[in-house]
Amino acid sequence: MNKLNDFLSLIDGYIGGSQWFVFLLLGTGVFFTIYLKFPQFRYLKPAFRIVRGKFDKAGDKGDTSHFQALATALSGTVGTGNIAGVALAIHLGGPAALFWMLVTAAVGMTTKFVEVTLSHKYREFAEDGSVSGGPMYYMKNRLNMKWLAAIFAVATILSSFGTGSLPQINSIANSLYETAGINHMLTGGILTVFLALIILGGIKRIAKVTEKLTPFMAIVYFLGAMGVILYNYENIIPSILEIGRDLFTGTAAAGGFLGGSVAFAFNRGVNRGLFSNEAGQGSAPIAHAAARAYEPVSEGLVALFEPFIDTIIICTLTGLVILSSGVWKEKFENKFQEADLVVLNGNYSDKNEQDVEELYHFLAKKADLPLFSGQLNVVNGIIENQPTMIHSRSVAEEVKVFMNNQPYSGSVGFENGKLISQPGLSITGKSLLHSAPLTTIAFSRSWFGEYGKYVVAFGLLLFAFSTAISWSYYGDRAVTYLWGSGKVIYYHIIYVIGFFLASFTDTTIIWTLSGITIALMTIPNLFGILSLSKEMKNEVKLFWKEYVKRFPGEKIPK
């Protein structure tokens, strides 16, 4: 398992986790923001009218309304990225990572406007009247690059697992286990049945579920998050100031947090921001292609709201919950995950300034430290002559070893700092937390007390499950494009099985896999929309001419 995660991390380092990918993503958003004269700010008022159905025309073709398409796309983006992804970004890069998530969302609003517009323009209708759309159709029908369309479609299928299925159920199962002690497999089994019943009904059933589920889950989470933030009101301003200060200096070591660099905060903030709002990934255009819209730009304007709601509102709430509560730099009792555990050959303390500096450079991969290989003797759960253990990028404390949940006596083997797995063996102790468990702890620092963890569990259940529903449709359309609708049933079967298996699979590996699949979708899509930049600008001009005809007396936004 550790070797698999190391291999996936190596691949992710060259694509999704690399600086060039981050700059490509942000650069595309900045380019279109300037080229189209800041549509994310100028066009919000007419976009709101369109969402409400004011631009609709009798006879417009499609399977869903503007609002249903928006709700479906939002349900695909509002998921673990908003709860677990924000926590992971702060865990890796410090408070400044939240700022870069918001920047990604601001420019991502324009990117999503462009990709949805172009994909909607070149969507196709089947003989039965159903709609198929997405970046693969403009790649095929406009760019005449069937090979690129095929790459994108394959990447979409992979990403439906790496983004939509695996990390979603994994985070749900982990959260419910932490809060209520519910077995991972039981959670996976029950939700797998519900997932199968919904996705077999196609986009119309999916849209009916998401248009009711999305607003409800957003309101519940908003109220819960505000309860935490207001409870810790004295930390709100210091948290915001900390974000600004760390932008230019990196985050200094504090508590169990061993420090974060400016570059890492930037990279992880952008990466997790993309995972959350999916701007540029090309997923949302597949949902929006089903909307009844006469003008492609009108649906593109609807899509402007997605990164705004998903990241600027919901992710900001999660970030302020984590920062104001202070839990991001505290150690908590938890069961160690093998992929997050490394044992050093020596003893280091996070109370010693020199040791902290050495540990920071080790975690930042700027320097090496000797890793432990060999056997450690364990007596009644306690490791004798224990060297320093690093778990979740922090020095582990009060480490104990168990075999089948009972204190263990015997030996434990390590190779190059990594645990040699034994069936039934587990290690616990105090360390930093990340992902959903960190957000869960943060919600308990409020008026809700221990009941706060149920807000996260319930919110994560709704957010993540709705994401899995929407991504099943994205993969469904990609399979239809490649092999026809007759093969979709086989995809659904594999998707459902994968959903169940991921409920009890290592979290770290799943997050690493998701980073790779995001990049495999995003790169072809960004190339495509940049190639059609002139056409996009012309489409916007034509739309506003149609808009003033539809609404006499209205002025074109300047």
C-alpha positions as CSV (number, residue, x, y, z in Angstrom):
1,M,0.0,0.0,0.0
2,N,2.8,2.4,0.9
3,K,4.6,1.6,-2.4
4,L,1.5,2.3,-4.3
5,N,1.0,5.6,-2.6
6,D,4.6,6.6,-3.3
7,F,4.2,5.7,-6.9
8,L,1.0,7.7,-7.3
9,S,2.6,10.6,-5.4
10,L,5.5,10.6,-7.9
11,I,3.1,10.8,-10.8
12,D,1.1,13.5,-9.1
13,G,4.2,15.5,-8.5
14,Y,4.9,15.7,-12.2
15,I,1.3,16.8,-13.2
16,G,-1.4,17.8,-10.7
17,G,1.0,18.7,-7.9
18,S,3.5,20.5,-10.1
19,Q,4.0,24.3,-10.4
20,W,3.5,24.3,-14.2
21,F,0.0,22.8,-13.8
22,V,-0.9,25.4,-11.2
23,F,0.3,28.3,-13.4
24,L,-1.5,26.8,-16.5
25,L,-4.8,26.7,-14.5
26,L,-4.5,30.1,-13.0
27,G,-3.0,31.6,-16.1
28,T,-6.0,30.5,-18.2
29,G,-8.5,32.0,-15.8
30,V,-6.5,35.3,-15.6
31,F,-6.3,35.4,-19.4
32,F,-10.0,35.0,-20.0
33,T,-10.8,37.3,-17.1
34,I,-8.9,40.1,-18.8
35,Y,-9.8,39.1,-22.4
36,L,-13.5,39.1,-21.6
37,K,-13.3,42.2,-19.3
38,F,-14.1,40.6,-15.9
39,P,-17.4,38.8,-16.7
40,Q,-17.5,37.3,-13.2
41,F,-18.3,40.8,-11.8
42,R,-20.0,42.5,-14.7
43,Y,-22.5,39.8,-15.6
44,L,-23.8,38.6,-12.2
45,K,-27.1,40.5,-12.4
46,P,-28.3,39.2,-15.8
47,A,-26.9,35.7,-14.7
48,F,-29.3,35.8,-11.7
49,R,-32.2,36.6,-14.0
50,I,-31.3,33.7,-16.3
51,V,-31.2,31.2,-13.3
52,R,-34.7,32.3,-12.4
53,G,-35.9,31.4,-15.9
54,K,-36.4,34.9,-17.2
55,F,-34.5,34.2,-20.4
56,D,-36.4,31.0,-21.2
57,K,-38.1,30.4,-24.5
58,A,-40.8,28.0,-25.4
59,G,-39.4,25.1,-27.4
60,D,-35.9,25.4,-26.0
61,K,-34.3,21.9,-26.2
62,G,-32.9,20.1,-23.2
63,D,-33.6,17.8,-20.3
64,T,-33.4,20.2,-17.3
65,S,-34.1,23.8,-16.3
66,H,-31.3,26.3,-15.7
67,F,-31.7,25.9,-12.0
68,Q,-31.6,22.1,-12.1
69,A,-28.5,22.2,-14.2
70,L,-26.9,24.6,-11.7
71,A,-28.0,22.4,-8.8
72,T,-26.6,19.2,-10.5
73,A,-23.3,20.9,-11.3
74,L,-23.1,22.3,-7.8
75,S,-23.8,19.0,-6.2
76,G,-20.9,17.7,-8.2
77,T,-18.6,20.4,-6.9
78,V,-19.8,20.9,-3.4
79,G,-18.4,17.8,-1.7
80,T,-15.4,16.6,0.3
81,G,-13.4,19.5,-1.2
82,N,-15.4,21.9,0.9
83,I,-15.0,20.0,4.1
84,A,-12.0,17.7,3.9
85,G,-10.2,19.5,1.0
86,V,-10.0,22.9,2.8
87,A,-8.7,21.1,6.0
88,L,-6.1,19.3,3.9
89,A,-4.9,22.5,2.2
90,I,-4.5,24.3,5.6
91,H,-2.8,21.2,7.1
92,L,-0.3,21.2,4.2
93,G,0.3,24.8,3.5
94,G,-1.0,26.8,6.5
95,P,-3.6,29.5,6.6
96,A,-2.3,31.2,3.4
97,A,-3.5,28.2,1.4
98,L,-7.1,29.4,2.0
99,F,-6.3,32.7,0.2
100,W,-5.1,30.8,-2.9
101,M,-8.2,28.7,-2.9
102,L,-10.3,31.9,-3.1
103,V,-8.1,33.4,-5.9
104,T,-8.6,30.1,-7.8
105,A,-12.3,30.5,-7.4
106,A,-12.4,34.2,-8.5
107,V,-10.6,33.5,-11.8
108,G,-12.3,30.1,-12.0
109,M,-15.6,31.8,-12.4
110,T,-14.5,33.1,-15.8
111,T,-13.0,29.7,-16.7
112,K,-16.2,27.9,-16.0
113,F,-18.2,30.6,-17.9
114,V,-16.1,29.8,-21.0
115,E,-16.0,26.0,-20.8
116,V,-19.7,25.8,-20.2
117,T,-20.6,28.1,-23.1
118,L,-18.4,26.3,-25.6
119,S,-19.5,22.9,-24.6
120,H,-23.2,23.9,-24.7
121,K,-22.8,25.3,-28.2
122,Y,-21.6,22.0,-29.6
123,R,-23.7,19.5,-27.6
124,E,-25.5,16.7,-29.5
125,F,-29.0,15.2,-29.3
126,A,-29.8,11.5,-29.6
127,E,-32.7,10.1,-31.5
128,D,-34.7,9.7,-28.3
129,G,-34.2,13.5,-27.6
130,S,-31.7,13.1,-24.8
131,V,-28.7,15.4,-24.6
132,S,-25.0,14.6,-24.6
133,G,-22.5,17.4,-24.1
134,G,-19.1,18.3,-22.6
135,P,-15.7,19.4,-23.8
136,M,-15.3,16.2,-25.9
137,Y,-18.0,17.5,-28.2
138,Y,-16.4,20.8,-29.0
139,M,-13.1,19.0,-29.4
140,K,-14.6,16.7,-31.9
141,N,-17.1,19.0,-33.7
142,R,-15.2,22.3,-33.7
143,L,-11.5,21.5,-33.2
144,N,-11.7,18.3,-35.3
145,M,-9.5,16.6,-32.7
146,K,-11.2,13.3,-32.1
147,W,-8.0,12.0,-30.5
148,L,-8.1,14.8,-27.9
149,A,-11.8,14.2,-27.3
150,A,-11.1,10.6,-26.7
151,I,-8.3,11.4,-24.2
152,F,-10.7,13.8,-22.3
153,A,-13.5,11.2,-22.2
154,V,-11.2,8.5,-20.8
155,A,-9.9,11.0,-18.3
156,T,-13.5,11.8,-17.3
157,I,-14.2,8.2,-16.6
158,L,-11.1,7.9,-14.5
159,S,-11.9,11.1,-12.7
160,S,-15.5,10.0,-12.0
161,F,-13.8,7.5,-9.7
162,G,-10.9,9.7,-8.5
163,T,-13.0,12.8,-7.9
164,G,-16.6,11.7,-7.7
165,S,-16.8,8.3,-6.2
166,L,-13.8,7.2,-4.2
167,P,-12.9,10.2,-2.0
168,Q,-16.5,11.0,-1.4
169,I,-17.6,7.7,0.2
170,N,-14.2,7.4,1.9
171,S,-14.7,10.8,3.7
172,I,-18.3,9.9,4.6
173,A,-17.3,6.6,6.0
174,N,-14.4,8.1,8.0
175,S,-16.6,10.8,9.4
176,L,-19.5,8.5,10.5
177,Y,-17.0,6.2,12.1
178,E,-15.3,9.0,14.0
179,T,-18.6,10.5,15.1
180,A,-20.9,7.6,15.7
181,G,-18.7,4.5,15.5
182,I,-20.5,3.2,12.4
183,N,-18.6,0.5,10.6
184,H,-17.1,1.7,7.3
185,M,-18.5,-1.3,5.3
186,L,-22.0,-0.8,6.7
187,T,-21.9,2.9,5.6
188,G,-20.6,1.9,2.2
189,G,-23.2,-0.8,1.8
190,I,-26.2,1.3,2.6
191,L,-25.2,4.3,0.5
192,T,-24.2,2.1,-2.4
193,V,-27.8,0.8,-2.6
194,F,-29.2,4.4,-2.6
195,L,-26.6,5.5,-5.2
196,A,-27.6,2.6,-7.6
197,L,-31.3,3.5,-7.3
198,I,-30.7,7.1,-8.2
199,I,-28.2,6.9,-11.0
200,L,-30.2,4.3,-12.9
201,G,-32.9,6.9,-13.4
202,G,-30.6,9.1,-15.6
203,I,-30.2,12.8,-15.6
204,K,-33.9,13.7,-15.0
205,R,-34.0,11.7,-11.8
206,I,-30.6,13.0,-10.8
207,A,-31.8,16.6,-11.4
208,K,-34.9,16.1,-9.3
209,V,-32.8,14.9,-6.4
210,T,-30.1,17.5,-6.6
211,E,-32.4,20.5,-7.0
212,K,-33.9,19.7,-3.6
213,L,-30.8,18.4,-1.9
214,T,-28.3,21.1,-2.9
215,P,-30.1,24.2,-1.4
216,F,-31.0,22.2,1.8
217,M,-27.5,21.0,2.5
218,A,-26.0,24.5,1.8
219,I,-28.3,26.1,4.3
220,V,-27.6,23.5,7.0
221,Y,-23.9,23.7,6.6
222,F,-24.0,27.6,6.6
223,L,-25.9,27.7,9.9
224,G,-23.6,25.2,11.5
225,A,-20.4,26.9,10.4
226,M,-21.6,30.3,11.5
227,G,-22.3,28.8,15.0
228,V,-18.6,27.8,15.2
229,I,-17.2,31.1,13.9
230,L,-19.4,33.3,16.1
231,Y,-18.5,31.2,19.1
232,N,-14.8,31.9,18.4
233,Y,-15.5,35.5,17.4
234,E,-12.4,36.8,19.1
235,N,-10.2,34.7,16.8
236,I,-11.8,35.9,13.5
237,I,-9.8,39.0,12.9
238,P,-6.5,37.3,14.0
239,S,-7.2,34.4,11.7
240,I,-7.7,36.8,8.7
241,L,-4.6,38.7,9.6
242,E,-2.7,35.4,9.8
243,I,-3.8,34.5,6.3
244,G,-2.4,37.9,5.0
245,R,0.8,37.7,6.9
246,D,1.6,34.1,5.8
247,L,1.2,35.0,2.1
248,F,4.6,36.5,2.0
249,T,6.5,34.8,4.8
250,G,5.2,31.2,4.9
251,T,3.6,29.8,8.1
252,A,5.9,29.6,11.1
253,A,5.9,26.5,13.3
254,A,3.1,26.7,15.9
255,G,2.0,24.0,18.3
256,G,2.2,20.7,16.4
257,F,2.4,22.4,13.0
258,L,6.0,22.3,11.8
259,G,5.7,25.2,9.3
260,G,4.7,25.8,5.7
261,S,6.4,27.5,2.8
262,V,4.9,30.2,0.6
263,A,5.3,28.0,-2.5
264,F,3.6,25.0,-0.8
265,A,0.7,27.2,0.4
266,F,0.2,28.5,-3.1
267,N,0.5,25.1,-4.8
268,R,-1.8,23.3,-2.3
269,G,-4.3,26.1,-2.2
270,V,-4.7,26.2,-5.9
271,N,-4.8,22.4,-6.2
272,R,-7.4,22.0,-3.5
273,G,-9.3,25.0,-4.9
274,L,-9.6,23.2,-8.2
275,F,-10.6,20.0,-6.6
276,S,-13.4,21.9,-4.8
277,N,-14.9,24.0,-7.6
278,E,-13.6,22.1,-10.6
279,A,-13.1,25.2,-12.7
280,G,-11.2,24.3,-15.9
281,Q,-11.7,20.6,-15.3
282,G,-14.5,20.3,-17.8
283,S,-16.9,18.4,-15.6
284,A,-19.6,21.0,-15.0
285,P,-20.2,21.5,-18.8
286,I,-21.5,18.0,-19.0
287,A,-24.3,18.8,-16.5
288,H,-25.0,22.2,-18.1
289,A,-25.3,20.6,-21.6
290,A,-28.6,19.1,-20.5
291,A,-30.1,22.5,-19.7
292,R,-32.9,24.0,-21.8
293,A,-31.2,27.1,-23.2
294,Y,-31.5,28.9,-26.5
295,E,-28.2,30.7,-26.3
296,P,-25.0,28.9,-25.1
297,V,-23.8,32.0,-23.3
298,S,-26.9,32.1,-21.2
299,E,-25.9,28.7,-19.7
300,G,-22.3,29.9,-19.3
301,L,-23.6,32.8,-17.2
302,V,-25.5,30.4,-15.0
303,A,-22.2,28.6,-14.4
304,L,-20.6,31.8,-13.0
305,F,-22.3,31.1,-9.7
306,E,-20.7,27.7,-9.1
307,P,-17.2,28.7,-7.9
308,F,-18.7,31.6,-6.1
309,I,-21.0,29.5,-4.0
310,D,-18.8,26.5,-3.8
311,T,-15.4,28.1,-2.9
312,I,-15.9,31.8,-2.0
313,I,-18.8,31.1,0.3
314,I,-18.7,27.5,1.5
315,C,-14.9,26.9,1.5
316,T,-14.3,30.3,3.3
317,L,-16.7,29.2,6.0
318,T,-14.9,25.9,6.5
319,G,-11.5,27.7,6.5
320,L,-12.6,30.2,9.1
321,V,-14.1,27.4,11.2
322,I,-10.7,25.6,11.2
323,L,-8.6,28.8,11.8
324,S,-10.8,30.4,14.4
325,S,-11.0,27.2,16.4
326,G,-7.2,26.8,16.3
327,V,-7.5,23.0,15.8
328,W,-5.2,23.0,12.7
329,K,-2.1,23.3,14.9
330,E,-3.2,21.0,17.8
331,K,-2.5,17.3,18.2
332,F,-5.4,14.8,18.9
333,E,-5.7,11.1,19.7
334,N,-6.2,9.2,16.5
335,K,-5.5,5.9,14.7
336,F,-2.5,6.3,12.5
337,Q,-2.7,5.7,8.8
338,E,0.2,3.8,7.3
339,A,0.6,6.2,4.4
340,D,1.0,9.2,6.8
341,L,3.5,7.5,9.1
342,V,7.3,7.6,8.9
343,V,9.8,6.6,11.5
344,L,13.1,8.5,11.8
345,N,16.4,6.9,13.0
346,G,16.9,9.2,16.0
347,N,15.0,11.5,18.4
348,Y,13.7,14.9,17.5
349,S,11.4,17.3,19.4
350,D,9.0,19.9,18.2
351,K,9.9,21.9,21.3
352,N,13.5,22.3,20.1
353,E,14.0,25.1,17.6
354,Q,16.8,23.4,15.7
355,D,14.9,20.1,15.5
356,V,11.8,21.9,14.2
357,E,13.9,23.4,11.4
358,E,15.4,20.1,10.5
359,L,12.0,18.4,10.5
360,Y,10.4,21.2,8.4
361,H,13.1,20.9,5.7
362,F,12.6,17.1,5.8
363,L,8.8,17.4,5.3
364,A,9.3,20.0,2.6
365,K,11.7,17.6,0.8
366,K,14.5,20.1,1.0
367,A,16.7,17.8,3.1
368,D,17.0,14.2,4.1
369,L,16.9,12.7,7.6
370,P,18.0,9.1,8.4
371,L,15.0,6.7,8.3
372,F,14.6,3.7,10.7
373,S,14.9,0.2,9.4
374,G,14.7,-2.8,11.7
375,Q,12.6,-4.2,14.5
376,L,11.2,-2.4,17.6
377,N,10.2,-4.2,20.7
378,V,6.7,-3.6,22.1
379,V,5.6,-4.5,25.6
380,N,1.9,-4.2,26.5
381,G,1.4,-1.7,23.7
382,I,4.4,0.5,24.5
383,I,7.4,0.7,22.2
384,E,10.7,0.4,24.0
385,N,13.4,3.0,23.0
386,Q,11.0,4.5,20.5
387,P,12.6,6.7,17.9
388,T,10.7,9.7,16.6
389,M,7.6,9.0,14.6
390,I,6.2,11.5,12.2
391,H,2.4,11.2,11.5
392,S,0.4,13.7,9.5
393,R,3.4,16.0,9.2
394,S,3.8,16.2,13.0
395,V,5.8,14.6,15.8
396,A,3.6,11.8,17.2
397,E,3.2,11.5,21.0
398,E,1.8,8.9,23.4
399,V,2.2,6.2,20.7
400,K,0.7,2.8,21.4
401,V,0.5,-0.4,19.4
402,F,-2.5,-2.7,19.3
403,M,-3.2,-6.1,17.8
404,N,-6.9,-6.7,17.1
405,N,-7.7,-3.8,19.3
406,Q,-5.8,-5.2,22.3
407,P,-2.4,-3.9,23.6
408,Y,0.3,-5.7,21.7
409,S,3.5,-7.4,22.9
410,G,6.1,-8.5,20.4
411,S,8.1,-6.8,17.7
412,V,7.1,-4.3,14.9
413,G,9.2,-4.1,11.7
414,F,10.0,-1.0,9.7
415,E,11.8,-0.6,6.3
416,N,13.1,2.8,5.3
417,G,10.9,4.5,7.8
418,K,7.7,2.7,6.7
419,L,5.7,0.2,8.7
420,I,5.8,-3.5,7.6
421,S,2.1,-4.3,7.8
422,Q,0.8,-7.1,10.0
423,P,-2.8,-8.3,9.9
424,G,-4.7,-6.8,12.8
425,L,-1.9,-4.5,13.8
426,S,-2.7,-0.8,14.4
427,I,-0.8,2.2,15.9
428,T,-2.5,5.1,17.8
429,G,-1.2,8.3,19.4
430,K,-1.5,12.0,19.3
431,S,-0.7,13.9,16.1
432,L,-2.1,16.6,13.8
433,L,-5.3,15.7,11.9
434,H,-6.2,16.5,8.3
435,S,-9.1,16.2,5.9
436,A,-12.6,15.5,7.4
437,P,-11.5,14.5,10.9
438,L,-9.9,18.0,11.3
439,T,-13.1,19.8,10.3
440,T,-15.1,17.5,12.6
441,I,-13.0,18.5,15.6
442,A,-13.2,22.2,14.7
443,F,-17.0,22.0,14.8
444,S,-16.9,20.7,18.3
445,R,-15.3,24.0,19.4
446,S,-18.7,25.8,19.5
447,W,-22.0,26.1,21.3
448,F,-22.7,22.7,19.8
449,G,-19.9,21.1,21.9
450,E,-19.6,17.4,21.1
451,Y,-22.7,17.5,19.0
452,G,-20.9,19.7,16.5
453,K,-19.3,16.6,15.0
454,Y,-22.8,15.6,13.8
455,V,-23.1,18.8,11.8
456,V,-20.0,17.8,9.9
457,A,-21.1,14.2,9.5
458,F,-24.5,15.2,8.2
459,G,-23.1,17.9,5.9
460,L,-20.5,15.6,4.6
461,L,-23.0,12.9,4.0
462,L,-25.2,15.2,1.9
463,F,-22.3,17.0,0.2
464,A,-20.3,14.0,-0.7
465,F,-23.2,11.7,-1.6
466,S,-24.6,14.3,-4.0
467,T,-21.2,14.7,-5.6
468,A,-21.0,10.9,-6.2
469,I,-24.5,11.1,-7.9
470,S,-23.5,13.9,-10.3
471,W,-20.1,12.4,-11.2
472,S,-21.8,9.1,-12.1
473,Y,-23.6,11.1,-14.8
474,Y,-20.4,12.7,-16.1
475,G,-18.8,9.3,-16.4
476,D,-22.0,8.0,-18.0
477,R,-21.8,10.7,-20.8
478,A,-18.1,10.0,-21.4
479,V,-18.9,6.3,-21.8
480,T,-21.7,7.2,-24.2
481,Y,-19.3,9.3,-26.3
482,L,-16.7,6.6,-26.5
483,W,-18.7,3.4,-26.9
484,G,-22.4,4.3,-27.1
485,S,-25.3,4.2,-24.6
486,G,-25.4,0.4,-24.6
487,K,-22.2,0.2,-22.5
488,V,-23.3,2.6,-19.8
489,I,-24.8,-0.2,-17.7
490,Y,-21.4,-1.8,-17.3
491,Y,-19.9,1.5,-16.2
492,H,-22.7,1.9,-13.6
493,I,-21.9,-1.5,-12.2
494,I,-18.2,-0.8,-11.9
495,Y,-18.9,2.7,-10.5
496,V,-21.2,1.3,-7.8
497,I,-18.7,-1.5,-6.8
498,G,-15.8,1.0,-6.6
499,F,-18.0,3.3,-4.5
500,F,-18.5,0.5,-2.0
501,L,-14.8,-0.6,-1.9
502,A,-13.6,2.9,-1.3
503,S,-15.5,3.2,1.9
504,F,-12.8,1.2,3.7
505,T,-9.7,2.1,1.6
506,D,-6.8,4.3,2.8
507,T,-7.7,8.0,2.6
508,T,-4.2,9.3,1.6
509,I,-4.0,7.1,-1.5
510,I,-7.5,8.2,-2.6
511,W,-6.6,11.9,-2.3
512,T,-3.4,11.3,-4.2
513,L,-5.3,9.5,-7.0
514,S,-7.8,12.3,-7.2
515,G,-5.0,14.8,-7.9
516,I,-3.8,12.8,-10.9
517,T,-7.3,12.3,-12.4
518,I,-8.1,16.0,-12.1
519,A,-5.0,17.0,-14.1
520,L,-5.7,14.4,-16.8
521,M,-9.1,16.1,-17.4
522,T,-8.0,19.7,-17.0
523,I,-5.0,19.8,-19.3
524,P,-6.9,18.9,-22.6
525,N,-9.8,21.1,-21.6
526,L,-7.7,24.2,-21.0
527,F,-5.9,23.6,-24.3
528,G,-9.3,23.4,-26.0
529,I,-10.9,26.6,-24.6
530,L,-7.7,28.6,-25.1
531,S,-7.8,27.5,-28.8
532,L,-11.3,28.9,-29.1
533,S,-10.8,32.2,-27.3
534,K,-11.8,34.4,-30.3
535,E,-14.9,32.3,-30.9
536,M,-15.9,32.7,-27.2
537,K,-15.6,36.5,-27.4
538,N,-17.8,36.6,-30.5
539,E,-20.4,34.4,-28.8
540,V,-20.6,36.9,-25.9
541,K,-21.2,39.8,-28.4
542,L,-24.0,37.9,-30.2
543,F,-25.6,37.0,-26.9
544,W,-25.9,40.5,-25.7
545,K,-27.6,41.5,-28.9
546,E,-30.2,38.7,-28.3
547,Y,-30.5,39.7,-24.7
548,V,-31.6,43.3,-25.4
549,K,-34.1,42.0,-27.9
550,R,-35.5,39.7,-25.2
551,F,-35.5,42.4,-22.6
552,P,-36.3,45.8,-24.3
553,G,-34.9,48.7,-22.3
554,E,-32.1,46.6,-20.7
555,K,-28.6,47.8,-21.2
556,I,-25.6,45.7,-22.1
557,P,-23.3,45.5,-19.0
558,K,-20.2,47.6,-19.4
